[in-house]
Amino acid sequence: MNWQQILSLIIVAAAAAALARGAWRRRKFRFDRDTHCGCAATGTAHNQSSIVFHARKGERPRVVVKMK
């Protein structure tokens, strides 16, 4: 093996170790990532609405809001 193959194997091993560490490490709690909307008001009722953005090339973009 020459030095380029050894260096490439070290880089691959370091990347694999970093990915494995990230998979097993516990994440810190963050409101914007761990809750639905990121707001602190959790006592309010949860309505199931959705917003759909629709745009195609050459057409007028539109926004559809569905309230359930």
C-alpha positions in Angstrom: 0.0 0.0 0.0 1.3 3.4 -0.8 0.7 6.6 1.2 -2.3 7.7 -0.8 -4.2 4.5 -0.1 -3.4 4.8 3.6 -4.5 8.4 3.7 -7.8 7.6 2.0 -8.5 4.8 4.4 -7.8 7.1 7.3 -10.3 9.6 5.9 -12.9 7.0 5.3 -12.4 5.6 8.9 -12.7 9.1 10.4 -15.9 9.8 8.5 -17.4 6.4 9.5 -16.5 7.1 13.2 -18.0 10.6 13.0 -21.3 9.2 11.5 -21.4 6.4 14.1 -20.8 8.9 17.0 -23.5 11.1 15.7 -26.0 8.2 15.5 -25.4 7.1 19.1 -25.0 10.6 20.8 -28.0 12.0 22.6 -29.3 15.3 21.2 -30.0 18.4 23.2 -33.7 19.4 23.5 -34.7 22.3 21.3 -38.2 23.6 21.0 -38.1 24.3 17.3 -36.8 20.8 16.5 -38.6 18.7 19.1 -42.0 20.2 19.1 -44.5 20.7 16.3 -44.3 24.5 15.9 -41.5 25.6 18.2 -43.7 27.8 20.3 -43.9 27.6 24.1 -47.7 27.6 24.3 -48.4 23.9 24.6 -51.8 24.2 26.5 -53.7 25.4 23.4 -55.8 23.1 21.3 -54.1 21.5 18.4 -55.9 22.2 15.1 -54.9 20.2 12.1 -54.5 22.7 9.3 -52.1 22.6 6.4 -50.6 25.0 4.0 -49.8 23.9 0.5 -47.5 26.0 -1.8 -48.1 25.2 -5.5 -46.0 26.7 -8.3 -45.0 25.5 -11.7 -42.8 27.1 -14.3 -44.8 29.6 -16.4 -47.8 29.4 -14.2 -49.0 31.7 -11.4 -48.0 30.5 -7.9 -50.8 29.8 -5.4 -51.1 29.1 -1.7 -53.8 26.7 -0.5 -54.7 26.8 3.2 -56.8 23.8 4.4 -58.5 24.2 7.8 -59.8 21.1 9.4 
